[in-house]
Amino acid sequence: MENNNKIALVTGGGRGLGKNMALKLAEKGLNVILTYNSRKEDAEQVVSQIQQSGRQAAALQLNVGDLKSFDSFFEQLKKLLHDVFKADKIDFLINNGGIGGHALIEQVTEEMFDELLNIHYKGVYFLTQKAIPVLNDGGGIINISSGLARFSLPGSSAYACMKGAIEVFTRYLAKELAPRGIRANTVAPGAIATDFSGGRVRDDEQTNKMVSSITALGRVGLPDDIGGVVAFLCTPEAGWMTAQRIELSGGMLI
C-alpha cells in the first residue's frame, strides 16, 4: 500500500469529526498521531481502535489555543516520532481541533472573541508554522473551516470570521509550500451531529429540523460524511489538488 509508513497528525482527534478523520486515515493505511485537550481517555480509545486495525497510533496532549505550549509540544512530537514511529517527520497535518462559539454580534465579548481567535486562527497559523520544518516534502496540510464561512447564520459571526481567515491562509500555504511539493486544502463541513458546541445540531430537535430544511440532501451531516474526504486528501489520488476549498454540507443554502 502506497501510504505505508506515512504519518498524519490530527489535532482534536479524540472525538467528533477528528476521531472520524483519524479512523478513516488509518483505513487508508496511514499511521496516526492525534492530539487531545482534556479528554485523554477518549483519545486513548481511538489510539487502541487504530492499533487493532494494524496501524500505528499515539496521542499527545495539546491545547491549540495555548501558543506558548507549542515549542514543548513539538519537542514531545519529535521524541514520539523517533521512539515509536522510527521517523523524524510527519507527512500530513490536519488542523481540526476547535470549539464552538454562539452569540449575536451585539453580545460577543472580547474574551469570547479572543478565545475563538487563539484557537481557530492564531493557534492554527502558528502551529502550522512550527510544523512546516517537521513536514516531509510531498506531504500535505488540511485545515478545517466551516460552511459558515460561505453562508451566514445569526450568532456565528466571530467563529465564521476566524474560519474565513483560515481559508485565505490555506491558499497562501499552498503557494509558499508548493516548491516542496506540499499541498494545502480546506475542508468546510456544514452542520454536523456531534457533541460540538454543546451538541446543538445533534440534540436540539429545532436546530436539527432547521438545518435539514435548508440542506439539499435533506438531513444534518454525520461524522462519517467528513472523515473519508479528509483521508482521501492524504492519498496519492489527491496529489494534484491544492489551494481548494471542499465544502461538505449536503448542499446547505445553495
Backbone torsions as a table, in degrees:
resi	resn	phi	psi	omega
1	MET	NA	133.1	-173.3
2	GLU	-64.1	-23.3	-176.8
3	ASN	-86.6	-2.4	-178.0
4	ASN	-51.3	133.7	178.0
5	ASN	70.5	3.3	171.2
6	LYS	-77.3	144.9	-175.7
7	ILE	-123.1	130.3	175.6
8	ALA	-113.2	137.1	174.8
9	LEU	-106.6	120.5	-178.5
10	VAL	-115.6	117.2	176.1
11	THR	-80.4	144.2	-177.7
12	GLY	62.6	42.7	-173.7
13	GLY	-92.1	7.5	-175.2
14	GLY	-87.0	-15.6	-176.1
15	ARG	-157.4	172.7	175.0
16	GLY	55.8	-138.2	-177.6
17	LEU	-63.4	-39.3	-178.4
18	GLY	-61.2	-39.5	177.5
19	LYS	-62.1	-46.3	-179.9
20	ASN	-61.4	-41.7	177.4
21	MET	-60.4	-46.8	-178.1
22	ALA	-59.2	-44.9	-178.9
23	LEU	-67.0	-39.9	-179.9
24	LYS	-69.8	-35.0	175.8
25	LEU	-61.9	-43.0	178.8
26	ALA	-63.2	-38.7	177.4
27	GLU	-60.4	-32.1	179.1
28	LYS	-81.7	1.5	175.9
29	GLY	94.9	9.7	178.0
30	LEU	-91.2	151.7	168.6
31	ASN	-86.4	150.4	-170.6
32	VAL	-131.6	132.3	167.4
33	ILE	-112.0	125.7	179.7
34	LEU	-119.9	151.9	177.0
35	THR	-110.6	154.9	176.0
36	TYR	-137.3	154.3	177.9
37	ASN	-89.8	-59.1	-176.1
38	SER	-127.7	-21.9	-171.4
39	ARG	-97.5	78.3	-175.6
40	LYS	-61.1	-41.2	-177.3
41	GLU	-61.5	-42.3	177.8
42	ASP	-58.7	-45.7	-178.4
43	ALA	-63.3	-42.4	-178.2
44	GLU	-66.8	-30.5	175.9
45	GLN	-64.7	-42.9	178.8
46	VAL	-65.1	-41.6	178.4
47	VAL	-57.5	-47.3	-176.8
48	SER	-69.8	-32.5	175.2
49	GLN	-61.5	-42.4	179.6
50	ILE	-67.7	-42.4	-179.7
51	GLN	-62.7	-37.0	177.7
52	GLN	-63.9	-26.6	178.9
53	SER	-82.1	-0.9	175.8
54	GLY	96.4	2.0	176.4
55	ARG	-101.5	163.6	175.8
56	GLN	-86.4	147.2	178.4
57	ALA	-155.6	155.2	176.9
58	ALA	-158.1	160.5	179.7
59	ALA	-126.1	142.9	176.3
60	LEU	-130.1	144.7	176.6
61	GLN	-77.7	136.7	177.0
62	LEU	-159.0	129.6	168.9
63	ASN	-100.5	108.3	-173.9
64	VAL	-67.3	-11.0	177.8
65	GLY	-94.3	-3.7	-178.4
66	ASP	-104.2	86.6	-171.6
67	LEU	-63.7	-27.5	-178.3
68	LYS	-70.2	-16.1	-179.5
69	SER	-88.0	-5.7	-171.8
70	PHE	-65.0	-39.4	-178.4
71	ASP	-61.0	-45.6	-179.1
72	SER	-70.0	-31.8	175.9
73	PHE	-60.9	-43.7	-177.9
74	PHE	-71.2	-29.1	172.2
75	GLU	-62.6	-46.3	177.9
76	GLN	-62.1	-41.4	-179.2
77	LEU	-61.9	-45.2	-179.3
78	LYS	-62.7	-39.7	178.6
79	LYS	-65.5	-43.9	178.2
80	LEU	-61.0	-44.6	179.2
81	LEU	-58.6	-45.4	-177.5
82	HIS	-66.8	-48.5	-172.3
83	ASP	-75.9	-42.3	-171.7
84	VAL	-99.7	-40.8	-172.7
85	PHE	-100.6	-4.6	-178.7
86	LYS	51.7	46.4	-178.0
87	ALA	-141.7	164.7	175.1
88	ASP	-118.4	-3.1	-179.7
89	LYS	-142.9	163.4	172.2
90	ILE	-102.4	167.9	179.7
91	ASP	-107.6	-31.7	-177.4
92	PHE	-137.0	139.4	174.5
93	LEU	-117.2	123.3	177.0
94	ILE	-114.6	107.2	-179.1
95	ASN	-85.2	89.6	-174.9
96	ASN	-111.6	-30.6	-172.1
97	GLY	-55.6	137.5	179.2
98	GLY	-179.0	177.8	178.2
99	ILE	-131.4	163.6	173.5
100	GLY	-89.0	169.1	175.4
101	GLY	-162.2	117.7	-171.3
102	HIS	-128.7	113.0	175.4
103	ALA	-164.4	144.1	174.3
104	LEU	-65.4	155.2	-174.7
105	ILE	-51.1	-43.6	-178.3
106	GLU	-64.8	-19.1	-176.7
107	GLN	-104.7	-1.9	-179.2
108	VAL	-71.4	123.5	177.4
109	THR	-89.2	161.4	177.8
110	GLU	-63.8	-35.4	179.9
111	GLU	-63.2	-45.5	178.8
112	MET	-62.5	-44.5	-179.8
113	PHE	-59.8	-46.7	-177.8
114	ASP	-65.5	-37.6	178.7
115	GLU	-64.3	-44.9	177.6
116	LEU	-64.5	-39.5	179.0
117	LEU	-60.7	-47.4	-177.9
118	ASN	-64.8	-42.4	-175.0
119	ILE	-77.7	-45.1	-169.7
120	HIS	-95.3	-16.4	-178.6
121	TYR	-126.3	-63.5	-177.4
122	LYS	-61.3	-44.5	179.7
123	GLY	-61.4	-46.0	179.2
124	VAL	-63.1	-42.6	-178.1
125	TYR	-60.1	-51.1	-173.6
126	PHE	-82.1	-28.0	173.1
127	LEU	-64.4	-42.7	178.3
128	THR	-64.3	-43.7	178.1
129	GLN	-54.4	-45.6	-178.2
130	LYS	-74.6	-21.7	179.4
131	ALA	-80.8	-23.1	-174.1
132	ILE	-54.6	-45.0	178.5
133	PRO	-67.1	-18.2	-177.9
134	VAL	-98.4	4.6	179.7
135	LEU	-96.2	132.6	175.0
136	ASN	-68.1	145.2	170.7
137	ASP	-57.2	143.7	-179.6
138	GLY	82.9	4.3	-179.8
139	GLY	-87.6	-153.9	-177.0
140	GLY	-161.0	159.3	176.3
141	ILE	-125.7	132.3	175.9
142	ILE	-123.5	119.5	178.1
143	ASN	-103.3	134.6	-179.1
144	ILE	-93.0	118.2	178.0
145	SER	-103.6	-140.2	-178.5
146	SER	-160.9	149.0	172.1
147	GLY	-56.1	-26.2	-177.6
148	LEU	-66.3	-10.7	174.3
149	ALA	-78.5	-16.8	177.9
150	ARG	-102.2	-51.2	178.7
151	PHE	-105.0	156.9	-173.7
152	SER	-115.0	122.9	173.7
153	LEU	-120.6	131.3	-175.2
154	PRO	-52.0	138.9	176.0
155	GLY	100.5	-5.8	-175.7
156	SER	-115.6	17.1	-171.7
157	SER	-58.3	-49.8	-175.0
158	ALA	-65.6	-48.9	178.7
159	TYR	-57.0	-47.9	-176.5
160	ALA	-65.9	-35.7	177.7
161	CYS	-61.1	-41.3	179.2
162	MET	-64.2	-39.6	-179.6
163	LYS	-68.6	-35.8	175.3
164	GLY	-61.1	-40.9	178.0
165	ALA	-62.7	-38.9	179.9
166	ILE	-63.7	-35.8	179.7
167	GLU	-66.0	-39.2	175.9
168	VAL	-67.2	-45.2	178.9
169	PHE	-55.3	-40.6	-178.1
170	THR	-61.6	-40.5	179.2
171	ARG	-65.2	-37.8	177.1
172	TYR	-67.5	-38.8	174.9
173	LEU	-59.1	-45.4	-178.9
174	ALA	-59.1	-39.4	-178.6
175	LYS	-70.8	-49.6	-172.7
176	GLU	-75.5	-27.7	-177.4
177	LEU	-97.1	-3.8	-179.8
178	ALA	-55.7	-37.6	178.7
179	PRO	-58.9	-22.6	177.9
180	ARG	-95.7	5.2	-179.8
181	GLY	72.9	17.5	179.2
182	ILE	-91.2	126.8	-179.1
183	ARG	-98.0	150.8	177.1
184	ALA	-136.5	126.9	-179.6
185	ASN	-137.2	160.3	177.8
186	THR	-113.7	135.1	170.3
187	VAL	-112.1	126.4	-175.7
188	ALA	-117.4	94.9	177.8
189	PRO	-70.5	151.2	169.0
190	GLY	-83.2	-148.7	-179.4
191	ALA	-79.6	120.1	-174.3
192	ILE	-117.1	139.4	178.8
193	ALA	-80.4	90.8	174.1
194	THR	-137.1	-171.6	175.7
195	ASP	-84.0	6.4	179.8
196	PHE	-59.9	140.8	177.8
197	SER	54.9	43.2	178.5
198	GLY	73.1	15.8	177.5
199	GLY	72.8	26.1	-174.1
200	ARG	-55.7	-49.0	-175.8
201	VAL	-69.4	-37.0	-176.5
202	ARG	-75.0	-44.3	-166.6
203	ASP	-101.8	-21.7	-176.8
204	ASP	-93.2	111.3	-172.8
205	GLU	-58.9	-39.0	-178.7
206	GLN	-64.2	-45.9	178.4
207	THR	-62.5	-42.8	-179.4
208	ASN	-59.1	-45.8	179.9
209	LYS	-66.5	-41.3	-179.2
210	MET	-61.2	-46.7	-179.6
211	VAL	-61.9	-47.0	-179.9
212	SER	-57.7	-37.5	-175.6
213	SER	-71.8	-22.4	179.9
214	ILE	-106.1	12.2	-178.1
215	THR	-111.8	126.2	-175.6
216	ALA	-54.6	-41.4	-177.6
217	LEU	-83.9	1.7	163.9
218	GLY	77.3	21.0	176.6
219	ARG	-155.4	170.4	172.7
220	VAL	-79.5	162.8	179.2
221	GLY	-80.3	160.7	176.7
222	LEU	-124.7	155.8	179.4
223	PRO	-51.9	-36.0	179.4
224	ASP	-62.8	-17.9	178.1
225	ASP	-77.7	-12.8	-170.7
226	ILE	-111.9	-48.9	-169.8
227	GLY	-56.6	-39.7	-177.9
228	GLY	-64.7	-33.6	179.7
229	VAL	-71.8	-39.5	175.8
230	VAL	-61.6	-43.3	179.1
231	ALA	-63.6	-40.7	177.6
232	PHE	-56.9	-39.5	-179.4
233	LEU	-65.0	-14.1	179.3
234	CYS	-102.5	20.6	178.6
235	THR	-114.3	160.6	178.4
236	PRO	-59.0	-28.0	-179.5
237	GLU	-61.7	-24.9	-179.5
238	ALA	-97.1	16.0	-172.6
239	GLY	-64.8	-16.6	-178.6
240	TRP	-104.7	9.5	-178.4
241	MET	-105.3	118.9	175.4
242	THR	-150.3	154.6	179.9
243	ALA	64.7	23.3	-178.0
244	GLN	-102.7	152.2	173.2
245	ARG	-111.2	117.8	179.4
246	ILE	-108.7	114.6	178.7
247	GLU	-94.1	129.5	179.1
248	LEU	-117.8	81.1	-174.0
249	SER	-127.8	5.1	-176.4
250	GLY	66.6	16.0	-179.3
251	GLY	81.7	51.9	176.2
252	MET	-75.6	130.3	174.0
253	LEU	49.7	50.5	176.8
254	ILE	-96.4	NA	NA
